[in-house]
Amino acid sequence: MQTSASQHHNGGKPKKSLFSRFLDSVEFLGNLLPHPVTLFAILCVAIFFASGIAGYFGMSVADPRPEGTAGRAADGMIYVKSLLNAEGVQLIVTNLVKNFTGFAPLGTVLVAMMGVAVAEHSGLLSATMRSMVMGASARMVTLTVVFAGIVSNTASELGYVVLIPLAAMIFHSLGRHPLAGLAAAFAGVSGGYSANLLLGTVDPLLSGITETSAQMIDPSYTVGPEANWYFMFASTFLITILGAWVTEKIVEPKLGKYDQSMAAEDFEAKEAGKVTDLERRGMRNAGIAALVVSALLALTIVPEWGILRHPETGAVAGSPFLKGIVAFILVFFAVPGYVYGKTVGTMNNDRDVIDAMAKSISAMGLYIVLVFFAAQFVALFKWTNFGQVIAVGGADFLQNIGLTGPMLFFAFIIMCGIINLTLGSASAQWAVTAPIFVPMLMLVGYAPETIQAAYRIGDSVTNLITPMMSYFGLILAVASRYKRDLGIGTLIATMLPYSLIFLVGWSVFFYLWVFVAGMPVGPGSATYFNFAQ
């Protein structure tokens, strides 16, 4: 009777819980945001006019950098420069193409994608994932599914398209709830987005934006794609363990025993495609090729006489090897990928390799358009000095309230996670936030590499609970095959435990790794920043 009364007072609809109303608000706010491309275009126009207003009123801050620092004005002040004049318009028009072609992430991502494309289109990555998951024992299958999801991030959308439906099928075939398998794979692919054993396409993408932002404070500062590799390598195992634990201790017990009658009317149980003997032979040959490539690369950097060590210091830090890491990503995926394709018959000649690369680049059309507008936004933000002025003001505020210690990063990670709820693209979000937060936290004393590693945690953990994530619709469609009335709220509620556990566990791990153990987040990566370095 109480329920009926509640429904009567709400027009016959059951009263929504606080959590449901929160999810509705997130979805509503997310839908208010324009497409990321449109968003960057709007931001460019906004900066153009805002710089004119700020320049007219002489908006400025004292430059905290010591005298003699490159780019420091003689009077020790940083002024907002107006673009709302003839000189500003000329600057925009003459640099439009240069901003785009010189945008650091563009070339590195496209080059890395060509190598990954060969491994993906030959079938190597798909076969490897299926072999990992289907070859696991019943006790290890959950760990393996989450681990495979994290590793699949190297090949962008492959985890979403192949592994998540595959994991649901495998759990169903084992008599377990298929949505638990889907959730475990989704947690690895999306919640552990930035973790991986190998460098992938996201590494040069983010490091390029970070470098550009860091150069607002130190024009000579460089950030390589390998900047977070140590931390992300270790994070792979942390997220695997946490993801498996949440699946088996929280999500699967809550889902209960699967009832086949819950499935869609046209649902037919399918067997996951098993790895054939030919595919196993292809993976074996690809593995041998990968070892050969690794050995050749090791000869260039491991011995003291390695030709890709730093020419002056002989060290690995700052060496041509690390600066050219994207070239090695290309080779490391392309060579084994071709060897696999040649073995199984999916690639027979150079034409097949070229076609695979071309298909991959053609699929990057939207990314290239996004980069064009993002590059203009970053350039305008840099020219106007808005980034530096906001960063100095923000840094002064943090110092005034005493929030400059390592605990600052917990707040930063949470904030990045909240922003990610409405702006799901990692590159779009970092292109907007990095020009503000990288200089700000550098002024407080932290290195860009450390700031980027913290950002990647916040950007990853809320991917699971935002409808704004680009593949959320695909996950919902796969899930509805097993539970026909499943809605957005149900899916988000299923994934929320992963998001919360990942947020807490990963943030604490970051704190322990960086500030307690004092370990670098990547090869040659600094933890702290000072102007004298």
VEXDOFI-365628 format. One record per residue (C-alpha): x, y, z. Coordinates in steps of 0.001 Angstrom, whole numbers, plus 500000, padded with zeros to 6 digits. Last residue first. Layout:
<recs>
X,Y,Z
...
</recs>
This chain:
<recs>
566675,521796,487008
566794,525266,488599
563120,525975,487977
561985,523160,490255
559812,520170,489498
559233,517061,491594
558612,513437,490673
561003,513268,487732
560634,510754,484935
563865,509150,483676
562056,505930,482811
558506,506162,484220
556436,506864,487323
559586,507292,489406
559808,505462,492751
559849,507356,496049
558471,504380,498003
556256,506668,500115
555569,509576,497739
555392,508048,494272
554442,504389,494722
552536,504774,498002
550514,507752,496741
549813,506079,493390
548736,502873,495153
546392,504913,497368
544863,506498,494256
544563,503104,492528
542797,501490,495483
540369,504334,496147
539368,505053,492554
539494,501386,491504
537226,500396,494414
534748,503172,493561
534661,502493,489815
534484,498726,490241
531583,499060,492699
529792,501411,490221
529801,498911,487334
526582,497098,488216
524854,500366,489169
525908,501814,485807
524423,498850,483949
521196,498984,485932
520840,502743,485448
521385,502488,481705
518653,499904,481278
518356,496115,481263
514916,494904,480134
516262,492217,477750
518785,490699,480101
521303,488542,478208
521023,490370,474886
520585,493603,476852
524201,493340,477999
525532,493424,474429
523447,496520,473604
524456,498283,476831
528120,497623,476107
527712,499087,472604
525934,502153,473975
528742,502747,476474
531344,502627,473704
531855,506400,473404
531869,507068,477167
529218,509752,477718
526914,507250,479443
529319,507529,482389
529737,504787,484985
532604,502654,483698
534711,505509,482331
534791,506793,485928
538000,504963,486866
540027,505816,483774
540257,509624,483607
540867,509897,487345
543748,507421,487176
545191,508991,484033
545258,512398,485690
547517,511094,488454
550011,509778,485898
549902,513117,484040
550723,515072,487200
553681,512777,487900
555053,513255,484384
554482,517021,484582
556763,517294,487644
555425,518646,490947
556501,521802,492779
553478,524038,493383
554375,525874,490177
554353,522534,488345
550882,521912,489793
549540,525071,488151
551434,524556,484862
549978,521022,484488
546551,522008,485800
545531,524742,483374
546969,523716,479988
546210,520081,480982
542451,520597,481489
541109,521174,477957
543529,518972,475997
543279,516413,478808
539493,516152,478456
539537,515911,474667
542338,513329,474678
540683,511115,477277
537256,511373,475609
534424,511011,478139
533578,514640,478861
530566,514500,481200
531618,511854,483704
535297,512553,482927
535049,515884,484752
534134,513968,487920
537081,511595,487523
539465,514498,486938
538185,516123,490145
538689,512905,492114
542255,512587,490833
543067,516224,491698
541624,515906,495219
543729,512807,495866
546700,514572,494263
546678,517408,496784
547383,514838,499505
550977,514923,498199
551514,518342,499793
550493,521732,498384
547112,522292,500022
548074,524958,502577
545095,527226,501904
547355,530053,500735
549600,527652,498818
546669,526221,496869
545413,529739,496095
548855,530879,494926
549026,527813,492629
545607,528622,491201
546561,532220,490505
549843,531135,488918
548049,528517,486805
545278,530917,485754
547835,533480,484573
549998,530842,482892
547118,529234,481032
545619,532579,479992
548972,533555,478479
547119,534636,475293
549476,532700,473038
549292,529494,475102
545504,529334,475288
545312,530169,471596
547726,527326,470759
545875,524800,472935
542524,525769,471381
543894,525626,467826
545357,522167,468472
542038,520951,469917
540268,522126,466757
542549,520199,464403
542882,517280,466829
539122,516666,466778
539128,516517,462971
542027,514033,463091
540211,511948,465743
537074,511846,463593
539057,510539,460626
540948,507918,462633
539076,505051,460948
540802,506047,457700
544163,505618,459466
543319,502070,460522
541991,501107,457128
545145,502483,455478
547427,500523,457807
545577,497281,457088
545585,497999,453348
549347,498645,453418
549981,495325,455172
547751,493474,452724
549501,495124,449757
552898,494120,451150
552086,490461,450661
550236,487443,451994
548352,488633,455030
545341,486742,456379
546886,483397,455458
547439,481941,458928
551240,482037,458786
551555,485251,456761
549133,487005,459096
551114,485908,462150
554395,487083,460611
552727,490357,459601
551510,491005,463130
554870,490006,464606
556546,492668,462402
553890,495408,462705
553453,495375,466488
557072,495807,467594
557952,497911,464528
555336,500615,465132
555930,500627,468895
559635,500986,468068
558993,504106,466013
556931,505505,468890
559899,505041,471249
562017,507534,469289
562718,509881,472204
563256,506875,474444
565804,505280,472108
567354,508646,471196
568371,508891,474874
566957,511347,477419
567402,508817,480205
569170,505695,478903
572587,507060,479814
575715,507360,477648
576080,510943,478866
576875,512618,475539
575341,510433,472801
572426,509277,475027
572008,505593,474239
570684,504607,470805
573965,503230,469437
574443,500855,472349
578090,500921,473468
577154,500607,477142
575092,497553,476210
571318,497708,476905
570169,500350,474382
570749,499352,470753
571276,495653,471447
567939,495578,473292
566155,496653,470106
567600,493674,468239
566623,491316,471060
563093,492739,471193
562657,492301,467427
563859,488692,467677
561562,488023,470635
558590,489530,468788
559337,487371,465737
559405,484257,467933
556079,485283,469444
554610,485862,465986
555709,482341,465005
554007,480897,468093
550919,483024,467523
550650,481781,463936
551051,478179,465043
548282,478705,467573
546122,480268,464861
546657,477221,462643
545763,474892,465519
542507,476785,465969
541603,479122,468831
538009,478533,469862
535219,480820,468745
532949,481447,471686
529934,479196,471514
526687,480987,470985
523524,480935,473063
520687,482197,470923
518749,485286,471908
515781,486257,469713
513498,486823,472704
516132,488741,474653
517418,486967,477743
515708,486983,481148
514268,483505,480507
517806,482121,480737
517886,482897,484467
521407,483512,485698
522118,482736,489329
522765,485764,491496
523565,489238,490156
524546,490433,493633
526845,487435,494151
528502,488177,490767
529064,491879,491436
530438,491910,494998
532903,489149,495890
533635,487528,492514
533594,490585,490262
535008,492995,492861
537927,490633,493532
538640,490095,489822
538734,493843,489201
540944,494524,492219
543442,491833,491210
543584,492898,487558
543647,496590,488514
546718,496037,490718
548434,493842,488116
548090,496421,485360
549025,499211,487773
552591,497898,487845
552985,498511,484104
551170,501858,484417
553612,503039,487082
556704,502002,485176
555377,503311,481833
554338,506804,482940
556784,508970,480938
557302,506395,478145
555491,508599,475599
558093,511310,476234
557679,514624,478060
560006,517504,477162
560670,520752,479014
562629,523441,477136
559917,526112,477249
559572,525738,481054
556342,527222,482421
554162,527264,479293
556344,524384,478117
554573,522097,480572
551309,522461,478627
552897,521467,475313
554619,518530,476994
551402,517346,478647
549520,517423,475334
552249,515344,473676
552401,512996,476659
548675,512278,476406
548633,511104,472787
552070,509507,472975
550800,507215,475748
547259,506629,474413
548569,504767,471348
550101,502001,473423
553176,501379,475539
553246,497810,476764
552291,496217,480063
549154,498316,480379
547222,500643,482665
545535,503702,481152
542151,502145,480443
541868,500088,483615
538242,501094,484104
537602,500760,480365
539063,497477,479157
539555,495825,482537
536238,496850,484083
534392,496088,480832
535897,492581,480861
534777,491972,484448
531339,493486,483784
530759,491332,480691
531784,488232,482609
529446,489150,485467
526730,489854,482892
527112,486288,481635
526198,484856,485069
528149,481650,485550
527313,478258,484059
530704,477972,482384
529173,478584,478919
527582,481781,480218
530909,482999,481635
532535,482328,478260
529800,484086,476285
529959,487207,478490
533756,487259,478149
533514,487056,474346
531057,489974,474164
533560,492065,476197
536672,490788,474397
535858,491472,470757
534292,494911,470174
535178,496623,473436
538643,495099,473727
539418,495774,470072
538540,499467,470373
542070,500787,471054
544644,498100,470210
546955,498645,473182
543845,498757,475330
543601,494975,474910
546136,494517,477746
543641,495865,480300
540828,493663,479020
543087,490606,478927
543907,491174,482620
540220,491487,483534
539337,488291,481629
542371,486428,482993
541568,487242,486601
537997,486051,486090
539073,482873,484236
541600,481772,486850
539422,479357,488813
537781,477939,485680
541204,477422,484119
542366,479864,481458
542778,478820,477829
539589,480529,476761
540685,483914,478124
544313,483993,477026
543766,482232,473700
540844,484479,472856
542936,487563,473610
545875,486306,471544
543630,485334,468641
542070,488799,468564
545456,490516,468757
546975,488378,466000
544048,488635,463573
546063,490127,460708
543908,493225,461019
544931,493845,464637
548671,493189,464384
548903,495303,461227
546762,498048,462753
548978,498230,465862
551878,499286,463649
549860,501904,461789
548353,503149,465062
551793,504021,466446
552491,506294,463474
549067,507964,463722
549462,508535,467465
552938,510031,467108
551951,512303,464241
548971,513874,465991
550143,513920,469623
552631,516802,469181
550417,519328,467393
552778,520686,464725
550514,519792,461804
547492,521457,463405
549131,524567,464863
551101,525000,461649
547903,524970,459587
546245,527767,461592
549479,529706,462167
549088,532491,459591
545389,533040,460294
545639,533028,464088
548675,535328,464274
547168,537733,461736
543978,537920,463818
546005,538660,466946
548073,541379,465255
544953,543083,463899
543222,543121,467286
541097,540899,469504
543902,538444,470191
544708,540195,473462
547674,539116,475526
547079,538323,479184
550045,539736,481060
552701,537855,482997
554851,540162,485127
558554,540177,486055
559248,543583,484502
561786,542110,482076
559373,539417,480925
560191,535758,481527
560212,533642,478348
563435,531796,479139
564280,532100,482828
566816,534874,483461
565086,536110,486582
563463,533341,488608
559965,532073,487749
557104,533249,489934
555831,535699,487280
553614,538246,489033
550072,538168,487684
548228,540071,484941
544860,541297,483641
545407,544661,481963
541726,545662,481698
541851,545758,477887
543885,542554,477780
541287,540686,479839
538460,541886,477549
540358,541076,474341
541518,537750,475722
537910,536868,476548
536890,537499,472925
539393,535104,471362
539256,532686,474304
535483,532264,473829
535851,531704,470083
538441,528979,470709
536281,527445,473456
533327,527240,471064
535458,525427,468456
536764,523085,471163
533210,522241,472235
532094,521715,468650
534796,519081,468194
533945,517556,471600
530257,517258,470539
528116,519644,472572
527540,519281,476300
523910,519338,477398
523700,515569,476972
526358,515123,479629
524428,517293,482052
521268,515210,481551
523132,511893,481824
524863,512988,485010
521580,514297,486417
519784,511040,485622
522572,509124,487361
522152,511312,490474
518372,510804,490370
518929,507054,490244
521314,507286,493207
518793,509283,495266
516148,506657,494545
513333,507271,492120
509713,507270,493295
507609,504776,491367
505517,506340,488575
501710,506643,488829
501761,510444,488707
504190,510825,491549
501666,511066,494406
499962,507893,493203
503274,505992,492932
504092,506784,496534
500616,505728,497611
500964,502463,495692
504318,501791,497318
502870,502337,500787
500000,500000,500000
</recs>
